[in-house]
Amino acid sequence: MKRDDRLTQDMSKVEVKGIEAKYYDILMNILTLGKYPSFIRKALRQTALKEGERVLDMGCGSGRNALLIREMIGESGSYTGLDIGREMIDGFRKRCGGFDNMEILDMHIDSTLAFEEEFDAVLVSFVLHGFVQEKRDTIIENAYRALKKGGVFNIVDYSNFVVDDAPLPVRFAIRKMECPLAEDFIRRDTKEMLSAFGFDSFEEYFHFGGYVRVLRAHKGE
Ligand SMILES: C[S@@+](CC[C@H](N)C(=O)[O-])C[C@H]1O[C@@H](n2cnc3c(N)ncnc32)[C@H](O)[C@@H]1O
């Protein structure tokens, strides 16, 4: 699918800031009528992270997901989160600062990163939809390069569907609460995006009526 020149990065809401960032986790709980904690726990279980794995989480947020991931990778694994949001970084440090195997780095995930075949798994959760396609491609390329051979890229985000055909509450959420980039992401074929960079063997798990998906993509051996 071609670039849509009407879409620009400054339309994005992915850089969560201020009060919204400070209370991001509570806000997600409210917007999902209390379903978010059990959803994210289940979704992260579906990434099938294992004890001892090295995980990179791009646009990691406030540390809520990081703590759930820590339950899976244990003391012997390690977690590196990347984020640029001041409130998110502060929240992460409060929650995870006491663990030696967890770190957060203030880095832009949409610029070329220096990680090369270092991680067993990469995660990007509710982040990819908030970028223009060119930047999504950079993020996917960063993930591919950062993964060891045989590693897995886990995307937790909207699935691909026709927004016009979705029920009113879904259309309202996408068109009135999200930025226009989200609908652009939903219209595209995420697997095709990933295949272009060498990912294959997809697995997917659907949530919230099929409108949200955990998509796992593999980097070949
Ligand atoms: C919608 S939140 C999702 C947070 C977390 N992944 C989750 O699932 O709860 C998007 C996150 O991406 C971060 N972010 C936005 N643009 C970024 C960029 N260019 N580089 C790194 N992080 C970014 C924001 O600060 C925020 O923490």
The ligand as an SDF file (V2000), in Angstrom:
LIG
                    3D

 27 29  0  0  0  0  0  0  0  0999 V2000
    0.1610    4.2040   23.8220 C   0  0  0  0  0  0  0  0  0  0  0  0
    1.5980    4.1360   24.8090 S   0  0  0  0  0  0  0  0  0  0  0  0
    1.8680    2.3690   24.9850 C   0  0  0  0  0  0  0  0  0  0  0  0
    2.7460    2.0450   26.1590 C   0  0  0  0  0  0  0  0  0  0  0  0
    2.9850    0.5520   26.4030 C   0  0  0  0  0  0  0  0  0  0  0  0
    3.6880   -0.0700   25.3170 N   0  0  0  0  0  0  0  0  0  0  0  0
    1.6920   -0.1520   26.7030 C   0  0  0  0  0  0  0  0  0  0  0  0
    1.3260   -1.0710   25.9560 O   0  0  0  0  0  0  0  0  0  0  0  0
    1.0640    0.1860   27.7250 O   0  0  0  0  0  0  0  0  0  0  0  0
    2.8420    4.5960   23.6390 C   0  0  0  0  0  0  0  0  0  0  0  0
    4.2380    4.7030   24.2500 C   0  0  0  0  0  0  0  0  0  0  0  0
    5.1880    4.9300   23.2030 O   0  0  0  0  0  0  0  0  0  0  0  0
    6.1070    5.9310   23.6440 C   0  0  0  0  0  0  0  0  0  0  0  0
    6.6730    6.5800   22.4440 N   0  0  0  0  0  0  0  0  0  0  0  0
    6.0270    7.3840   21.5700 C   0  0  0  0  0  0  0  0  0  0  0  0
    6.8400    7.7540   20.5710 N   0  0  0  0  0  0  0  0  0  0  0  0
    8.0350    7.1470   20.8310 C   0  0  0  0  0  0  0  0  0  0  0  0
    9.2820    7.1510   20.1460 C   0  0  0  0  0  0  0  0  0  0  0  0
    9.4630    7.8330   19.0100 N   0  0  0  0  0  0  0  0  0  0  0  0
   10.3060    6.4350   20.6840 N   0  0  0  0  0  0  0  0  0  0  0  0
   10.1310    5.7430   21.8450 C   0  0  0  0  0  0  0  0  0  0  0  0
    8.9640    5.7080   22.5200 N   0  0  0  0  0  0  0  0  0  0  0  0
    7.9260    6.4070   22.0180 C   0  0  0  0  0  0  0  0  0  0  0  0
    5.2520    6.8540   24.5010 C   0  0  0  0  0  0  0  0  0  0  0  0
    6.0320    7.6430   25.3740 O   0  0  0  0  0  0  0  0  0  0  0  0
    4.3840    5.8360   25.2320 C   0  0  0  0  0  0  0  0  0  0  0  0
    4.9900    5.3590   26.3940 O   0  0  0  0  0  0  0  0  0  0  0  0
  1  2  1  0
  2  3  1  0
  2 10  1  0
  3  4  1  0
  4  5  1  0
  5  6  1  0
  5  7  1  0
  7  8  2  0
  7  9  1  0
 10 11  1  0
 11 12  1  0
 11 26  1  0
 12 13  1  0
 13 14  1  0
 13 24  1  0
 14 15  1  0
 14 23  1  0
 15 16  2  0
 16 17  1  0
 17 18  1  0
 17 23  2  0
 18 19  1  0
 18 20  2  0
 20 21  1  0
 21 22  2  0
 22 23  1  0
 24 25  1  0
 24 26  1  0
 26 27  1  0
M  CHG  2   2   1   9  -1
M  END
$$$$
